Structure formats: structure tokens, C-alpha cells
């Protein structure tokens, strides 16, 4: 029982960390003057609170898009 709870706590912590890092990426983009990508990342952080990994995937796709552009 204790190991299940510890695993659940780690999962929650990682999920919250993903949301926070995506939100920070969005704020940094806004600070750099990249309004569209900043708003995209902030929106992805909000969705990521319900869909785990969505914010991370959005951030990675945005970086790939910039590299290929």
C-alpha cells in the first residue's frame, strides 16, 4: 500500500512539474517578445493540467518548428 501511494505522489509531482515548466517557458517567450508562442505555451500548460504530457509535447514541437524554419 505504501509503495502505491509513493508512486502516486511521484506521478503527481512530475505532472505538476511539467505544467510549471511549460508555464515558465510561456512566460519567458512573452518576455522575449514572442507573443504567439508565449500564449501557445501558456495555453498548453493549462491543457497539460488535464492531459499529462501535452505541454511538454507542445514545447518540443515548437522548438522543432523553429529549428526547421
C-alpha positions as CSV (number, residue, x, y, z in Angstrom):
1,X,0.0,0.0,0.0
2,X,2.8,2.4,0.9
3,X,4.6,1.8,-2.4
4,X,1.4,2.6,-4.4
5,X,1.0,5.9,-2.5
6,X,4.6,6.8,-3.1
7,X,4.3,6.1,-6.8
8,X,1.1,8.2,-6.9
9,X,2.9,11.0,-5.2
10,X,5.8,10.9,-7.7
11,X,3.4,10.9,-10.6
12,X,1.6,13.9,-9.2
13,X,4.9,15.7,-8.6
14,X,6.1,15.0,-12.2
15,X,2.7,16.1,-13.6
16,X,2.9,19.4,-11.7
17,X,6.5,20.0,-12.7
18,X,5.5,19.6,-16.3
19,X,2.8,22.2,-16.0
20,X,5.0,24.6,-14.2
21,X,8.0,24.3,-16.6
22,X,5.7,24.8,-19.6
23,X,4.1,27.8,-18.0
24,X,7.6,29.2,-17.3
25,X,8.6,28.6,-20.9
26,X,5.5,30.6,-21.9
27,X,6.4,33.5,-19.6
28,X,9.9,33.5,-21.0
29,X,8.6,33.6,-24.5
30,X,6.4,36.6,-23.7
31,X,9.4,38.3,-22.1
32,X,11.4,37.8,-25.3
33,X,8.6,39.4,-27.3
34,X,7.3,36.2,-28.9
35,X,3.6,36.8,-28.1
36,X,2.1,34.0,-30.1
37,X,4.4,31.2,-28.9
38,X,4.2,32.5,-25.3
39,X,0.4,32.4,-25.4
40,X,0.5,28.9,-27.1
41,X,2.7,27.6,-24.3
42,X,0.6,29.1,-21.6
43,X,-2.5,27.5,-23.1
44,X,-0.6,24.2,-23.4
45,X,0.3,24.4,-19.7
46,X,-3.4,24.9,-18.9
47,X,-4.4,21.9,-21.0
48,X,-1.4,19.9,-19.6
49,X,-3.0,20.1,-16.2
50,X,-5.7,17.7,-17.5
51,X,-3.8,15.9,-20.3
52,X,-0.3,14.8,-18.9
53,X,2.5,15.5,-21.3
54,X,0.6,17.9,-23.6
55,X,2.6,20.9,-22.6
56,X,5.9,19.1,-23.0
57,X,4.9,17.9,-26.4
58,X,3.9,21.4,-27.5
59,X,7.1,22.8,-26.2
60,X,9.2,20.2,-28.2
61,X,7.2,20.7,-31.3
62,X,7.6,24.5,-31.1
63,X,11.4,24.0,-30.8
64,X,11.5,21.7,-33.8
65,X,9.4,24.1,-35.8
66,X,11.8,26.9,-35.0
67,X,14.9,24.8,-35.9
68,X,13.4,23.8,-39.3
69,X,12.2,27.2,-40.2
